[in-house]
């Protein structure tokens, strides 16, 4: 992990960061139905703010200014109704534009995987339109192409056992 990076659950002392997380996710995916307004995003994230259990939301900040959220990532449940047999999902991995390219997303993904494994999750799924190579480089397998909100996405998974 980068020396000056702090990654923690949104529920563990970072409730002050809630509005920043909502704004970050909304700004990234407002064209997607699940994030088409801030209230929808708020409801999604509020359900992930109980410490030490699934689902959960992680945030990244810097020791230089811990009050500023650099990125976020979550583990969610039953993300896509048509794929209900896939229970656990890596979702809403997002790093603020000015902080991209520094490994923050990788650190958030790794932290989510470690916590999910600790909580007994055996497999995670995700879908992505733009970051296939990133996830593949981290051990994720491309399972199929799917369409989500009119956009072709890679459906991917990783075994945690």
MDTraj code that builds the backbone (N, CA, C; nanometers):
import mdtraj as md
import numpy as np

residues = "UNK UNK UNK UNK UNK UNK UNK UNK UNK UNK UNK UNK UNK UNK UNK UNK UNK UNK UNK UNK UNK UNK UNK UNK UNK UNK UNK UNK UNK UNK UNK UNK UNK UNK UNK UNK UNK UNK UNK UNK UNK UNK UNK UNK UNK UNK UNK UNK UNK UNK UNK UNK UNK UNK UNK UNK UNK UNK UNK UNK UNK UNK UNK UNK UNK UNK UNK UNK UNK UNK UNK UNK UNK UNK UNK UNK UNK UNK UNK UNK UNK UNK UNK UNK UNK UNK UNK UNK UNK UNK UNK UNK UNK UNK UNK UNK UNK UNK UNK UNK UNK UNK UNK UNK UNK UNK UNK UNK UNK UNK UNK UNK UNK UNK UNK UNK UNK UNK UNK UNK UNK UNK UNK UNK UNK UNK UNK UNK UNK UNK UNK UNK UNK UNK UNK UNK UNK UNK UNK UNK UNK UNK UNK UNK UNK UNK UNK UNK UNK UNK UNK UNK UNK UNK UNK UNK UNK UNK UNK UNK UNK".split()
xyz = np.array([
    [0.0849, -0.1181, 0.0000],
    [0.0000, 0.0000, 0.0000],
    [0.0894, 0.1244, 0.0000],
    [0.0462, 0.2258, -0.0690],
    [0.1202, 0.3525, -0.0668],
    [0.1291, 0.4011, 0.0774],
    [0.2436, 0.4558, 0.1125],
    [0.2674, 0.4981, 0.2503],
    [0.1671, 0.6006, 0.3007],
    [0.1217, 0.6896, 0.2152],
    [0.0336, 0.7962, 0.2619],
    [-0.1139, 0.7711, 0.2328],
    [-0.1508, 0.6469, 0.1985],
    [-0.2890, 0.6137, 0.1656],
    [-0.3573, 0.5485, 0.2855],
    [-0.4766, 0.5964, 0.3161],
    [-0.5604, 0.5388, 0.4216],
    [-0.6816, 0.4768, 0.3545],
    [-0.7066, 0.3491, 0.3805],
    [-0.8273, 0.2827, 0.3305],
    [-0.9022, 0.2295, 0.4508],
    [-1.0296, 0.2657, 0.4608],
    [-1.1108, 0.2185, 0.5724],
    [-1.2562, 0.2062, 0.5295],
    [-1.3324, 0.1332, 0.6119],
    [-1.4754, 0.1217, 0.5851],
    [-1.5407, 0.2570, 0.6075],
    [-1.6359, 0.2883, 0.5224],
    [-1.7089, 0.4140, 0.5364],
    [-1.7763, 0.4225, 0.6724],
    [-1.8155, 0.3104, 0.7279],
    [-1.8854, 0.3083, 0.8567],
    [-1.7931, 0.3300, 0.9752],
    [-1.6646, 0.3096, 0.9580],
    [-1.5744, 0.3164, 1.0736],
    [-1.5108, 0.4537, 1.0870],
    [-1.5894, 0.5463, 1.1367],
    [-1.5380, 0.6794, 1.1640],
    [-1.5311, 0.7712, 1.0437],
    [-1.5869, 0.7340, 0.9306],
    [-1.5780, 0.8175, 0.8115],
    [-1.7157, 0.8606, 0.7604],
    [-1.8135, 0.8687, 0.8473],
    [-1.9460, 0.9138, 0.8058],
    [-1.9410, 1.0544, 0.7459],
    [-1.8411, 1.1324, 0.7852],
    [-1.8223, 1.2659, 0.7278],
    [-1.7968, 1.2589, 0.5781],
    [-1.7534, 1.1437, 0.5311],
    [-1.7187, 1.1263, 0.3905],
    [-1.8369, 1.0855, 0.3038],
    [-1.9508, 1.0589, 0.3648],
    [-2.0668, 1.0061, 0.2913],
    [-2.1029, 1.0920, 0.1703],
    [-2.1176, 1.2213, 0.1886],
    [-2.1588, 1.3075, 0.0765],
    [-2.0522, 1.3114, -0.0324],
    [-1.9257, 1.3031, 0.0044],
    [-1.8202, 1.2990, -0.0963],
    [-1.8291, 1.1712, -0.1794],
    [-1.8579, 1.0590, -0.1142],
    [-1.8723, 0.9316, -0.1845],
    [-1.9910, 0.9383, -0.2806],
    [-2.1027, 0.9893, -0.2329],
    [-2.2214, 1.0022, -0.3186],
    [-2.1890, 1.0891, -0.4401],
    [-2.1263, 1.2031, -0.4182],
    [-2.0915, 1.2923, -0.5299],
    [-1.9953, 1.2268, -0.6275],
    [-1.8990, 1.1529, -0.5771],
    [-1.8009, 1.0858, -0.6625],
    [-1.8683, 0.9814, -0.7511],
    [-1.9516, 0.8974, -0.6920],
    [-2.0210, 0.7926, -0.7679],
    [-2.1201, 0.8540, -0.8661],
    [-2.1975, 0.9506, -0.8202],
    [-2.2933, 1.0168, -0.9092],
    [-2.2211, 1.0821, -1.0269],
    [-2.1128, 1.1508, -1.0008],
    [-2.0377, 1.2160, -1.1076],
    [-1.9823, 1.1189, -1.2101],
    [-1.9467, 0.9992, -1.1660],
    [-1.8903, 0.8991, -1.2564],
    [-1.9974, 0.8277, -1.3379],
    [-2.1104, 0.7949, -1.2768],
    [-2.2082, 0.7065, -1.3419],
    [-2.3501, 0.7619, -1.3470],
    [-2.3673, 0.8918, -1.3523],
    [-2.5023, 0.9479, -1.3535],
    [-2.5827, 0.9089, -1.4769],
    [-2.5151, 0.8628, -1.5826],
    [-2.5864, 0.8178, -1.7020],
    [-2.6396, 0.6759, -1.6884],
    [-2.6032, 0.6054, -1.5816],
    [-2.6525, 0.4700, -1.5563],
    [-2.7762, 0.4801, -1.4674],
    [-2.8720, 0.3934, -1.4890],
    [-2.9982, 0.3989, -1.4154],
    [-2.9776, 0.3926, -1.2639],
    [-2.8889, 0.3079, -1.2172],
    [-2.8706, 0.2907, -1.0731],
    [-2.8108, 0.4138, -1.0057],
    [-2.7575, 0.5059, -1.0845],
    [-2.6967, 0.6278, -1.0293],
    [-2.7538, 0.7541, -1.0933],
    [-2.8741, 0.7456, -1.1436],
    [-2.9303, 0.8563, -1.2209],
    [-2.9674, 0.9789, -1.1369],
    [-2.9701, 0.9645, -1.0063],
    [-2.9830, 1.0816, -0.9193],
    [-2.9144, 1.0526, -0.7860],
    [-2.8820, 1.1585, -0.7167],
    [-2.8054, 1.1451, -0.5925],
    [-2.8802, 1.0644, -0.4859],
    [-3.0113, 1.0716, -0.4840],
    [-3.0890, 0.9962, -0.3854],
    [-3.0716, 0.8458, -0.4056],
    [-3.0719, 0.7992, -0.5306],
    [-3.0493, 0.6567, -0.5575],
    [-2.9109, 0.6141, -0.5081],
    [-2.8122, 0.6968, -0.5338],
    [-2.6767, 0.6657, -0.4883],
    [-2.6726, 0.6644, -0.3358],
    [-2.7359, 0.7619, -0.2724],
    [-2.7383, 0.7690, -0.1254],
    [-2.7968, 0.6424, -0.0642],
    [-2.9074, 0.5958, -0.1199],
    [-2.9726, 0.4752, -0.0682],
    [-2.8798, 0.3547, -0.0828],
    [-2.8127, 0.3426, -0.1988],
    [-2.7201, 0.2310, -0.2205],
    [-2.6084, 0.2323, -0.1156],
    [-2.5500, 0.3479, -0.0924],
    [-2.4351, 0.3575, -0.0027],
    [-2.4777, 0.3449, 0.1444],
    [-2.5916, 0.4000, 0.1811],
    [-2.6382, 0.3891, 0.3204],
    [-2.6503, 0.2443, 0.3638],
    [-2.6907, 0.1574, 0.2725],
    [-2.7044, 0.0155, 0.3042],
    [-2.5720, -0.0550, 0.3258],
    [-2.4627, 0.0143, 0.3038],
    [-2.3289, -0.0452, 0.3170],
    [-2.2491, 0.0161, 0.4315],
    [-2.3170, 0.0807, 0.5232],
    [-2.2467, 0.1555, 0.6276],
    [-2.2568, 0.0929, 0.7663],
    [-2.2772, -0.0388, 0.7722],
    [-2.2766, -0.1082, 0.9007],
    [-2.1451, -0.1847, 0.9081],
    [-2.0626, -0.1476, 1.0012],
    [-1.9253, -0.1993, 1.0094],
    [-1.9195, -0.3503, 1.0256],
    [-1.8221, -0.4096, 0.9571],
    [-1.7889, -0.5490, 0.9779],
    [-1.8826, -0.6511, 0.9188],
    [-1.9666, -0.6100, 0.8245],
    [-2.0563, -0.7077, 0.7623],
    [-2.0768, -0.6727, 0.6160],
    [-2.1341, -0.7662, 0.5439],
    [-2.1681, -0.7456, 0.4033],
    [-2.3062, -0.6846, 0.3934],
    [-2.3312, -0.5981, 0.2987],
    [-2.2369, -0.5328, 0.2075],
    [-2.1578, -0.4243, 0.2803],
    [-2.0505, -0.3759, 0.2163],
    [-1.9701, -0.2702, 0.2780],
    [-1.9138, -0.1776, 0.1713],
    [-1.8678, -0.0618, 0.2172],
    [-1.8093, 0.0399, 0.1301],
    [-1.6772, 0.0855, 0.1907],
    [-1.5734, 0.0860, 0.1099],
    [-1.4427, 0.1367, 0.1514],
    [-1.4174, 0.2721, 0.0876],
    [-1.3421, 0.3540, 0.1566],
    [-1.2990, 0.4827, 0.1022],
    [-1.1474, 0.4943, 0.1173],
    [-1.0883, 0.5706, 0.0273],
    [-0.9444, 0.5986, 0.0326],
    [-0.9258, 0.7479, 0.0520],
    [-0.8323, 0.7803, 0.1400],
    [-0.7929, 0.9188, 0.1598],
    [-0.6425, 0.9206, 0.1827],
    [-0.5876, 1.0390, 0.1968],
    [-0.4443, 1.0555, 0.2149],
    [-0.4143, 1.1008, 0.3566],
    [-0.3011, 1.0583, 0.4083],
    [-0.2596, 1.1073, 0.5398],
    [-0.2336, 1.2573, 0.5355],
    [-0.2059, 1.3103, 0.4162],
    [-0.1832, 1.4542, 0.4016],
    [-0.3100, 1.5349, 0.4288],
    [-0.4258, 1.4791, 0.3891],
    [-0.5539, 1.5444, 0.4136],
    [-0.6626, 1.4371, 0.4207],
    [-0.6778, 1.3718, 0.5358],
    [-0.7736, 1.2621, 0.5496],
    [-0.9195, 1.3014, 0.5264],
    [-0.9502, 1.4292, 0.5269],
    [-1.0890, 1.4719, 0.5080],
    [-1.1334, 1.4642, 0.3619],
    [-1.0398, 1.4510, 0.2691],
    [-1.0722, 1.4462, 0.1264],
    [-1.0709, 1.3016, 0.0781],
    [-1.1833, 1.2577, 0.0222],
    [-1.1953, 1.1220, -0.0298],
    [-1.1360, 1.1168, -0.1698],
    [-1.0399, 1.0268, -0.1891],
    [-0.9734, 1.0104, -0.3182],
    [-1.0440, 0.9077, -0.4054],
    [-1.1077, 0.8100, -0.3408],
    [-1.1752, 0.7046, -0.4158],
    [-1.2598, 0.6194, -0.3248],
    [-1.3346, 0.5297, -0.3868],
    [-1.4250, 0.4412, -0.3137],
    [-1.4422, 0.3108, -0.3903],
    [-1.4815, 0.2066, -0.3193],
    [-1.5165, 0.0772, -0.3784],
    [-1.6058, 0.0050, -0.2782],
    [-1.6935, -0.0790, -0.3297],
    [-1.7899, -0.1486, -0.2438],
    [-1.7991, -0.2958, -0.2784],
    [-1.8484, -0.3707, -0.1832],
    [-1.8981, -0.5056, -0.2095],
    [-2.0486, -0.4958, -0.1899],
    [-2.1213, -0.5302, -0.2937],
    [-2.2677, -0.5225, -0.2902],
    [-2.3266, -0.6624, -0.3083],
    [-2.4572, -0.6724, -0.2879],
    [-2.5285, -0.7994, -0.2999],
    [-2.6259, -0.7937, -0.4167],
    [-2.6320, -0.9020, -0.4932],
    [-2.7295, -0.9166, -0.6019],
    [-2.7371, -0.7919, -0.6898],
    [-2.6253, -0.7527, -0.7451],
    [-2.6133, -0.6285, -0.8223],
    [-2.7035, -0.6266, -0.9462],
    [-2.7117, -0.7391, -1.0163],
    [-2.7921, -0.7454, -1.1385],
    [-2.9034, -0.8491, -1.1223],
    [-3.0294, -0.8062, -1.1271],
    [-3.1413, -0.8986, -1.1060],
    [-3.1412, -1.0189, -1.2012],
    [-3.0961, -0.9999, -1.3248],
    [-3.0939, -1.1111, -1.4204],
    [-2.9872, -1.2148, -1.3875],
    [-2.8952, -1.1805, -1.2997],
    [-2.7878, -1.2714, -1.2592],
    [-2.7931, -1.2924, -1.1078],
    [-2.9101, -1.3189, -1.0571],
    [-2.9336, -1.3287, -0.9136],
    [-2.8551, -1.4413, -0.8469],
    [-2.8112, -1.5401, -0.9246],
    [-2.7312, -1.6487, -0.8672],
    [-2.5918, -1.6004, -0.8264],
    [-2.5508, -1.4869, -0.8782],
    [-2.4241, -1.4253, -0.8379],
    [-2.4561, -1.3305, -0.7214],
    [-2.4144, -1.3675, -0.6043],
    [-2.4556, -1.2954, -0.4835],
    [-2.3674, -1.1743, -0.4558],
    [-2.2365, -1.1900, -0.4581],
    [-2.1441, -1.0861, -0.4128],
    [-2.0750, -1.0184, -0.5307],
    [-2.0761, -0.8854, -0.5275],
    [-2.0240, -0.8064, -0.6385],
    [-1.9277, -0.6991, -0.5909],
    [-1.8189, -0.6812, -0.6639],
    [-1.7356, -0.5631, -0.6487],
    [-1.8053, -0.4544, -0.7279],
    [-1.8325, -0.3426, -0.6647],
    [-1.9096, -0.2395, -0.7345],
    [-1.8615, -0.0996, -0.6982],
    [-1.8975, -0.0073, -0.7845],
    [-1.8683, 0.1350, -0.7654],
    [-1.7228, 0.1624, -0.7294],
    [-1.6316, 0.1012, -0.8039],
    [-1.4896, 0.1337, -0.7889],
    [-1.4682, 0.2643, -0.8634],
    [-1.4324, 0.3669, -0.7903],
    [-1.4223, 0.4995, -0.8501],
    [-1.3137, 0.5794, -0.7793],
    [-1.2265, 0.6392, -0.8582],
    [-1.1212, 0.7264, -0.8062],
    [-1.1416, 0.8637, -0.8694],
    [-1.1322, 0.9668, -0.7880],
    [-1.1467, 1.1039, -0.8386],
    [-1.0471, 1.1253, -0.9533],
    [-1.0926, 1.1924, -1.0576],
    [-1.0139, 1.2078, -1.1805],
    [-0.8720, 1.2571, -1.1548],
    [-0.8553, 1.3518, -1.0683],
    [-0.7212, 1.4096, -1.0474],
    [-0.6271, 1.3173, -0.9702],
    [-0.6802, 1.2050, -0.9195],
    [-0.5983, 1.1108, -0.8434],
    [-0.5796, 0.9766, -0.9147],
    [-0.6278, 0.9650, -1.0375],
    [-0.6154, 0.8394, -1.1118],
    [-0.4718, 0.8164, -1.1565],
    [-0.4416, 0.6888, -1.1808],
    [-0.3090, 0.6525, -1.2284],
    [-0.2056, 0.6381, -1.1185],
    [-0.2485, 0.6379, -0.9940],
    [-0.1559, 0.6284, -0.8800],
    [-0.1713, 0.4976, -0.8022],
    [-0.2535, 0.4065, -0.8523],
    [-0.2722, 0.2780, -0.7849],
    [-0.3789, 0.2770, -0.6777],
    [-0.4523, 0.3849, -0.6628],
    [-0.5554, 0.3927, -0.5586],
    [-0.6671, 0.2924, -0.5860],
    [-0.7101, 0.2812, -0.7106],
    [-0.8143, 0.1852, -0.7460],
    [-0.7722, 0.0423, -0.7142],
    [-0.6498, 0.0072, -0.7491],
    [-0.5974, -0.1271, -0.7182],
    [-0.5983, -0.1529, -0.5677],
    [-0.5567, -0.0537, -0.4903],
    [-0.5544, -0.0693, -0.3446],
    [-0.6962, -0.0883, -0.2887],
    [-0.7912, -0.0124, -0.3404],
    [-0.9304, -0.0283, -0.2964],
    [-0.9838, -0.1665, -0.3331],
    [-0.9566, -0.2107, -0.4554],
    [-1.0019, -0.3430, -0.4997],
    [-0.9408, -0.4509, -0.4109],
    [-0.8113, -0.4430, -0.3867],
    [-0.7433, -0.5420, -0.3019],
    [-0.8007, -0.5435, -0.1610],
    [-0.8294, -0.4261, -0.1062],
    [-0.8873, -0.4181, 0.0282],
    [-1.0260, -0.4817, 0.0314],
    [-1.1070, -0.4558, -0.0705],
    [-1.2410, -0.5160, -0.0775],
    [-1.2321, -0.6679, -0.0870],
    [-1.1413, -0.7182, -0.1703],
    [-1.1240, -0.8626, -0.1845],
    [-1.0816, -0.9238, -0.0512],
    [-0.9862, -0.8628, 0.0162],
    [-0.9382, -0.9156, 0.1442],
    [-1.0498, -0.9196, 0.2483],
    [-1.1291, -0.8132, 0.2573],
    [-1.2381, -0.8082, 0.3553],
    [-1.3471, -0.9095, 0.3204],
    [-1.3805, -0.9211, 0.1917],
    [-1.4816, -1.0183, 0.1498],
    [-1.4352, -1.1605, 0.1839],
    [-1.3092, -1.1904, 0.1579],
    [-1.2530, -1.3219, 0.1917],
    [-1.2629, -1.3451, 0.3432],
    [-1.2272, -1.2446, 0.4211],
    [-1.2341, -1.2538, 0.5671],
    [-1.3767, -1.2827, 0.6141],
    [-1.4762, -1.2287, 0.5436],
    [-1.6167, -1.2478, 0.5791],
    [-1.6765, -1.3751, 0.5195],
    [-1.5925, -1.4579, 0.4545],
    [-1.6374, -1.5874, 0.4058],
    [-1.6887, -1.5921, 0.2630],
    [-1.6735, -1.4855, 0.1881],
    [-1.7173, -1.4856, 0.0481],
    [-1.6235, -1.5752, -0.0326],
    [-1.6808, -1.6593, -0.1181],
    [-1.6009, -1.7523, -0.1974],
    [-1.5757, -1.7039, -0.3392],
    [-1.6639, -1.6169, -0.3888],
    [-1.6476, -1.5663, -0.5253],
    [-1.7089, -1.4269, -0.5356],
    [-1.6428, -1.3410, -0.6102],
    [-1.6941, -1.2075, -0.6406],
    [-1.7172, -1.1950, -0.7902],
    [-1.8152, -1.1148, -0.8258],
    [-1.8420, -1.0814, -0.9654],
    [-1.8307, -0.9312, -0.9816],
    [-1.8170, -0.8881, -1.1058],
    [-1.8218, -0.7470, -1.1397],
    [-1.8597, -0.7346, -1.2860],
    [-1.9006, -0.6142, -1.3252],
    [-1.9135, -0.5839, -1.4675],
    [-1.8467, -0.4503, -1.4920],
    [-1.7842, -0.4410, -1.6088],
    [-1.7118, -0.3191, -1.6436],
    [-1.7148, -0.2979, -1.7940],
    [-1.7271, -0.1736, -1.8331],
    [-1.7228, -0.1392, -1.9743],
    [-1.5829, -0.0961, -2.0171],
    [-1.5036, -0.0448, -1.9241],
    [-1.3773, 0.0174, -1.9624],
    [-1.2512, -0.0378, -1.8960],
    [-1.2636, -0.1169, -1.7926],
    [-1.1455, -0.1558, -1.7151],
    [-1.1147, -0.3057, -1.7184],
    [-1.1459, -0.3725, -1.8293],
    [-1.1205, -0.5171, -1.8393],
    [-0.9744, -0.5512, -1.8109],
    [-0.8834, -0.4760, -1.8701],
    [-0.7410, -0.5069, -1.8550],
    [-0.6950, -0.4936, -1.7102],
    [-0.7421, -0.3920, -1.6415],
    [-0.7071, -0.3751, -1.5000],
    [-0.7481, -0.4987, -1.4209],
    [-0.8736, -0.5387, -1.4351],
    [-0.9237, -0.6517, -1.3572],
    [-0.8552, -0.7819, -1.3984],
    [-0.8345, -0.8008, -1.5263],
    [-0.7645, -0.9209, -1.5734],
    [-0.6243, -0.9276, -1.5101],
    [-0.5565, -0.8127, -1.5019],
    [-0.4221, -0.8106, -1.4438],
    [-0.4228, -0.8427, -1.2944],
    [-0.5392, -0.8331, -1.2320],
    [-0.5525, -0.8632, -1.0890],
    [-0.6101, -1.0028, -1.0643],
    [-0.6206, -1.0833, -1.1710],
    [-0.6646, -1.2216, -1.1560],
    [-0.8104, -1.2494, -1.1845],
    [-0.8852, -1.1493, -1.2280],
    [-1.0263, -1.1698, -1.2605],
    [-1.0376, -1.2416, -1.3953],
    [-1.1421, -1.3239, -1.4092],
    [-1.1686, -1.3998, -1.5311],
    [-1.2873, -1.3382, -1.6048],
    [-1.2732, -1.3231, -1.7358],
    [-1.3828, -1.2737, -1.8200],
    [-1.4781, -1.3899, -1.8443],
    [-1.6022, -1.3782, -1.7975],
    [-1.7008, -1.4857, -1.8093],
    [-1.7908, -1.4702, -1.9304],
    [-1.8264, -1.3479, -1.9636],
    [-1.9188, -1.3231, -2.0754],
    [-1.9264, -1.1731, -2.0999],
    [-1.9859, -1.1367, -2.2114],
    [-2.0221, -0.9978, -2.2357],
    [-2.1715, -0.9844, -2.2100],
    [-2.2090, -0.8774, -2.1417],
    [-2.3488, -0.8508, -2.1100],
    [-2.3787, -0.7050, -2.1421],
    [-2.5055, -0.6720, -2.1503],
    [-2.5470, -0.5345, -2.1730],
    [-2.6129, -0.4828, -2.0455],
    [-2.5602, -0.3704, -1.9959],
    [-2.6138, -0.3060, -1.8757],
    [-2.6449, -0.1614, -1.9119],
    [-2.7708, -0.1228, -1.8961],
    [-2.8145, 0.0130, -1.9308],
    [-2.7694, 0.0526, -2.0712],
    [-2.7806, -0.0407, -2.1647],
    [-2.7491, -0.0129, -2.3045],
    [-2.6018, -0.0157, -2.3399],
    [-2.5149, -0.0489, -2.2450],
    [-2.3712, -0.0494, -2.2677],
    [-2.3174, -0.1925, -2.2554],
    [-2.2367, -0.2327, -2.3527],
    [-2.1757, -0.3654, -2.3472],
    [-2.0647, -0.3655, -2.2419],
    [-2.0740, -0.4627, -2.1526],
    [-1.9797, -0.4727, -2.0406],
    [-1.9249, -0.6147, -2.0333],
    [-1.8065, -0.6265, -1.9784],
    [-1.7491, -0.7575, -1.9476],
    [-1.8017, -0.8016, -1.8119],
    [-1.8571, -0.9221, -1.8044],
    [-1.8936, -0.9836, -1.6781],
    [-1.7730, -1.0659, -1.6361],
    [-1.7220, -1.0375, -1.5159],
    [-1.5996, -1.1008, -1.4696],
    [-1.6190, -1.1581, -1.3294],
    [-1.5320, -1.2513, -1.2921],
    [-1.5391, -1.3094, -1.1582],
    [-1.3986, -1.3445, -1.1100],
    [-1.3895, -1.3631, -0.9778],
    [-1.2657, -1.4065, -0.9161],
    [-1.3006, -1.4976, -0.7993],
    [-1.2324, -1.6120, -0.7909],
    [-1.2494, -1.7040, -0.6785],
    [-1.1660, -1.6538, -0.5611],
    [-1.2231, -1.6583, -0.4417],
    [-1.1539, -1.6109, -0.3228],
    [-1.1100, -1.7247, -0.2315],
    [-1.1273, -1.8472, -0.2744],
    [-1.0885, -1.9616, -0.1905],
    [-0.9534, -2.0155, -0.2286],
])
top = md.Topology()
chain = top.add_chain()
for i, resn in enumerate(residues, 1):
    res = top.add_residue(resn, chain, resSeq=i)
    for name in ("N", "CA", "C"):
        top.add_atom(name, md.element.get_by_symbol(name[0]), res)
traj = md.Trajectory(xyz[None], top)
